Amino acid sequence: MNVKLLDDYQHLGDTVFSDSGEDFGVREIRQRLFQAGVDDISIVKDIDEIVLEAVLVNDYVDNGILKDDEQQKLANWWWHLGKIRDKTFPVDQLPDYLQAVYQETK
């Protein structure tokens, strides 16, 4: 497992969507974690929750991160943050641990 990649995602989880609203590559790093097969470890899930909630509740989110990549499967939810923010994303396409976060803010 790539510890630096996890550290980068952890750092982004701590600072994501700060005052500037920038994402600092959160989607790309999340994709690399997915490709590395570490989706089921607790730290990734915890940071996923932080990212999802930040997209849903922050007043300002950079438009760049809200531009969905329609070529990506819906299961790769991190490429569909615009739909998530607009609350048009199908909840059943989110992992179970993120469905409650999404529905609580819906």
C-alpha positions as CSV (number, residue, x, y, z in Angstrom):
1,M,0.0,0.0,0.0
2,N,1.2,3.5,-0.8
3,V,1.5,5.2,2.5
4,K,2.3,8.6,0.9
5,L,-0.9,8.4,-1.1
6,L,-2.9,7.8,2.1
7,D,-1.0,10.7,3.8
8,D,-1.9,12.9,0.8
9,Y,-5.6,12.0,1.0
10,Q,-5.5,12.4,4.8
11,H,-4.0,15.9,4.4
12,L,-6.7,16.8,1.8
13,G,-9.4,15.5,4.1
14,D,-8.1,17.9,6.8
15,T,-7.9,20.9,4.5
16,V,-10.2,20.1,1.6
17,F,-12.3,23.0,0.4
18,S,-10.6,25.4,2.7
19,D,-11.2,29.1,2.3
20,S,-10.2,29.0,-1.4
21,G,-12.6,26.2,-2.1
22,E,-9.9,24.4,-4.1
23,D,-9.8,20.6,-4.2
24,F,-6.0,20.2,-4.6
25,G,-6.3,17.0,-6.6
26,V,-8.7,15.2,-4.3
27,R,-10.4,13.3,-7.2
28,E,-7.1,12.2,-8.7
29,I,-5.8,10.9,-5.4
30,R,-9.0,9.2,-4.6
31,Q,-8.9,7.5,-8.1
32,R,-5.4,6.3,-7.3
33,L,-6.5,4.8,-4.0
34,F,-9.3,3.0,-5.8
35,Q,-6.9,1.6,-8.3
36,A,-4.6,0.5,-5.5
37,G,-7.6,-1.4,-4.0
38,V,-7.6,0.3,-0.6
39,D,-11.3,1.5,-0.7
40,D,-12.2,-0.6,2.3
41,I,-9.7,0.6,4.9
42,S,-11.2,2.8,7.6
43,I,-9.0,5.9,7.0
44,V,-10.1,6.1,3.4
45,K,-13.8,5.8,4.4
46,D,-13.4,8.4,7.1
47,I,-11.8,10.9,4.6
48,D,-14.5,10.0,2.0
49,E,-17.1,11.1,4.5
50,I,-15.3,14.4,5.1
51,V,-15.0,15.0,1.3
52,L,-18.7,14.2,0.7
53,E,-19.9,16.4,3.5
54,A,-17.6,19.2,2.4
55,V,-19.1,19.2,-1.0
56,L,-22.6,19.1,0.4
57,V,-22.4,21.8,3.1
58,N,-19.7,24.3,2.3
59,D,-20.9,27.6,1.0
60,Y,-18.2,27.8,-1.6
61,V,-16.9,24.9,-3.7
62,D,-14.6,25.5,-6.6
63,N,-16.5,25.1,-9.9
64,G,-13.6,22.9,-11.3
65,I,-14.3,20.1,-8.8
66,L,-18.1,20.3,-9.5
67,K,-17.6,19.6,-13.2
68,D,-18.5,15.9,-13.5
69,D,-16.6,13.5,-15.6
70,E,-19.4,11.7,-17.5
71,Q,-17.0,9.1,-18.8
72,Q,-16.6,7.8,-15.3
73,K,-18.9,5.2,-13.8
74,L,-21.3,6.5,-11.1
75,A,-19.7,4.0,-8.7
76,N,-16.7,6.2,-8.9
77,W,-18.6,8.9,-7.0
78,W,-15.6,11.2,-6.6
79,W,-15.9,12.1,-10.3
80,H,-19.5,13.2,-9.9
81,L,-19.3,15.8,-7.1
82,G,-21.4,18.2,-9.1
83,K,-24.4,15.8,-9.1
84,I,-23.7,15.1,-5.4
85,R,-23.7,18.8,-4.6
86,D,-26.9,19.3,-6.6
87,K,-28.4,16.3,-4.8
88,T,-29.2,14.6,-8.1
89,F,-26.8,11.7,-7.6
90,P,-28.5,8.3,-7.2
91,V,-28.0,7.4,-3.6
92,D,-27.8,3.7,-4.4
93,Q,-24.6,4.3,-6.4
94,L,-22.8,5.5,-3.2
95,P,-21.1,3.0,-0.9
96,D,-23.2,2.2,2.1
97,Y,-21.0,4.2,4.5
98,L,-21.6,7.4,2.4
99,Q,-25.4,6.9,1.8
100,A,-26.3,8.2,5.3
101,V,-24.1,11.3,4.9
102,Y,-25.7,12.1,1.6
103,Q,-29.2,11.5,2.8
104,E,-28.7,13.5,6.0
105,T,-27.9,16.6,4.0
106,K,-30.4,16.0,1.3
